[in-house]
Amino acid sequence: MSLARVLTQAQHGVVAPVSAIVNIGTAGALHDRHAGLFVPSRVTEHDLDADVLRDLGYPTASSWEIPDGDGTVLATGDSFISDSSRRAQLARIADLVDMEGAAVARVAAEFGVPLRLVKVVSDTADETAVDWPERVDAAARRLGEWLRETDLG
């Protein structure tokens, strides 16, 4: 989900205010020990050099703390990670990787809305990640179970 799409959806929330944003989806595991469902405590953009933007006079955040998470760190970027060497690089800064969590966090922070990210591991962010479509149904079922277990479902 692109930042533009998230912002557009958030602007609709201005018309009909929301009390929280919950983003559920899949993520790649950056460590072999990670499987199942996670509620990240921190999300960071792995392909944005915020220092360069700040040096150019555009102060911007590139990571956000999320209260009540489980301690995991989610890295977000614009590309699907399916390479062992890139996985190893990202594993130094995060536990999981996705393509939308940071965009959602940026919008939640901008609008001052509480955020919850819920991610189910769907792949290992390496060469086997191309099997991701085969695992989506199981991930969707697990996310559905989580929704039923919360007061959101």
C-alpha positions as CSV (number, residue, x, y, z in Angstrom):
1,M,0.0,0.0,0.0
2,S,1.6,3.3,-1.1
3,L,1.9,6.3,1.2
4,A,-0.4,8.3,-1.2
5,R,-3.1,5.7,-0.9
6,V,-2.8,5.6,2.9
7,L,-3.0,9.4,3.1
8,T,-6.1,9.5,0.8
9,Q,-7.8,6.9,3.1
10,A,-6.8,8.9,6.2
11,Q,-8.2,12.1,4.7
12,H,-11.6,10.3,4.5
13,G,-11.2,9.7,8.2
14,V,-11.1,13.5,8.7
15,V,-14.7,13.6,7.4
16,A,-15.6,10.6,9.6
17,P,-13.2,10.7,12.5
18,V,-11.6,7.4,13.6
19,S,-10.6,6.4,17.1
20,A,-7.7,4.1,15.9
21,I,-6.0,2.6,12.9
22,V,-5.4,-1.1,12.8
23,N,-3.3,-2.5,9.9
24,I,-3.4,-6.2,9.5
25,G,-1.4,-8.1,6.9
26,T,1.5,-10.3,6.1
27,A,5.3,-9.9,6.6
28,G,8.5,-11.6,5.8
29,A,10.5,-13.1,8.7
30,L,14.1,-11.8,8.9
31,H,15.1,-14.4,11.4
32,D,14.4,-18.1,11.2
33,R,12.9,-18.2,14.7
34,H,10.0,-15.9,13.7
35,A,6.8,-17.5,12.7
36,G,3.1,-16.8,13.5
37,L,1.5,-13.6,14.5
38,F,3.2,-10.4,15.7
39,V,2.2,-7.0,17.0
40,P,5.2,-4.8,16.4
41,S,6.4,-2.2,18.9
42,R,8.4,-0.3,16.4
43,V,8.3,0.3,12.6
44,T,11.1,1.8,10.5
45,E,11.5,2.7,6.9
46,H,14.5,0.7,5.6
47,D,14.8,2.3,2.2
48,L,14.5,6.0,3.2
49,D,17.5,8.0,4.3
50,A,15.9,10.5,6.6
51,D,19.3,12.0,7.5
52,V,19.7,13.2,3.9
53,L,16.2,14.7,3.9
54,R,16.9,16.4,7.2
55,D,20.2,17.8,5.9
56,L,18.3,19.3,2.9
57,G,15.9,21.0,5.3
58,Y,13.0,18.5,5.2
59,P,12.7,17.1,8.8
60,T,11.1,13.7,8.6
61,A,10.7,10.7,10.8
62,S,11.8,7.3,9.6
63,S,10.7,5.2,12.5
64,W,7.8,5.2,15.0
65,E,7.3,3.6,18.4
66,I,3.9,1.8,18.8
67,P,2.6,1.3,22.3
68,D,1.4,-2.1,23.6
69,G,3.3,-4.1,21.0
70,D,5.1,-7.4,21.6
71,G,8.7,-6.0,21.2
72,T,9.2,-6.9,17.6
73,V,10.6,-4.4,15.0
74,L,9.0,-4.1,11.6
75,A,11.0,-2.8,8.6
76,T,9.0,-1.3,5.7
77,G,10.2,-0.6,2.2
78,D,8.9,-0.3,-1.4
79,S,10.4,-3.6,-2.6
80,F,9.4,-7.2,-1.9
81,I,12.4,-8.8,-0.2
82,S,13.3,-12.2,-1.7
83,D,17.1,-12.2,-1.4
84,S,19.2,-13.8,1.4
85,S,21.8,-11.1,1.4
86,R,19.2,-8.3,1.7
87,R,17.4,-10.3,4.3
88,A,20.7,-10.5,6.3
89,Q,21.2,-6.7,6.1
90,L,17.6,-6.0,7.3
91,A,17.9,-8.6,10.1
92,R,20.4,-6.3,11.8
93,I,17.7,-3.7,12.3
94,A,14.4,-5.6,12.4
95,D,12.6,-8.8,13.0
96,L,10.0,-8.6,10.2
97,V,9.7,-6.8,6.8
98,D,6.6,-5.5,4.9
99,M,5.6,-2.9,2.4
100,E,3.1,-0.7,4.2
101,G,3.6,-0.6,7.9
102,A,5.7,2.6,8.0
103,A,3.3,4.4,5.7
104,V,0.4,3.6,8.0
105,A,2.5,4.6,11.0
106,R,3.4,7.9,9.4
107,V,-0.3,8.8,8.7
108,A,-1.3,7.7,12.2
109,A,1.4,10.0,13.7
110,E,0.4,12.8,11.4
111,F,-3.2,12.7,12.5
112,G,-2.5,11.8,16.1
113,V,-4.5,8.5,15.9
114,P,-3.5,5.4,17.9
115,L,-2.0,2.6,15.8
116,R,-1.9,-1.1,16.0
117,L,0.0,-3.2,13.4
118,V,-0.7,-6.9,13.3
119,K,1.4,-9.1,11.0
120,V,1.5,-12.8,10.2
121,V,4.7,-14.2,8.8
122,S,4.0,-15.4,5.3
123,D,7.5,-16.0,4.0
124,T,11.2,-15.9,5.0
125,A,12.2,-12.9,2.9
126,D,14.7,-14.9,0.9
127,E,14.7,-16.9,-2.4
128,T,11.8,-19.0,-1.2
129,A,9.6,-15.9,-0.7
130,V,8.2,-16.4,-4.2
131,D,6.0,-19.1,-2.6
132,W,4.2,-16.2,-0.8
133,P,0.9,-16.6,-2.7
134,E,0.6,-20.2,-1.6
135,R,0.8,-19.1,2.0
136,V,-1.7,-16.2,1.9
137,D,-4.8,-18.2,2.8
138,A,-3.2,-19.6,5.9
139,A,-2.1,-16.1,6.9
140,A,-5.5,-14.7,6.3
141,R,-7.1,-17.4,8.5
142,R,-4.7,-16.6,11.3
143,L,-5.4,-12.9,11.0
144,G,-9.2,-13.7,11.1
145,E,-8.6,-15.7,14.3
146,W,-6.9,-12.7,15.8
147,L,-9.7,-10.4,14.9
148,R,-12.3,-12.8,16.5
149,E,-10.1,-12.9,19.6
150,T,-10.1,-9.1,20.0
151,D,-13.0,-6.6,20.4
152,L,-12.4,-5.5,16.8
153,G,-14.0,-8.7,15.3
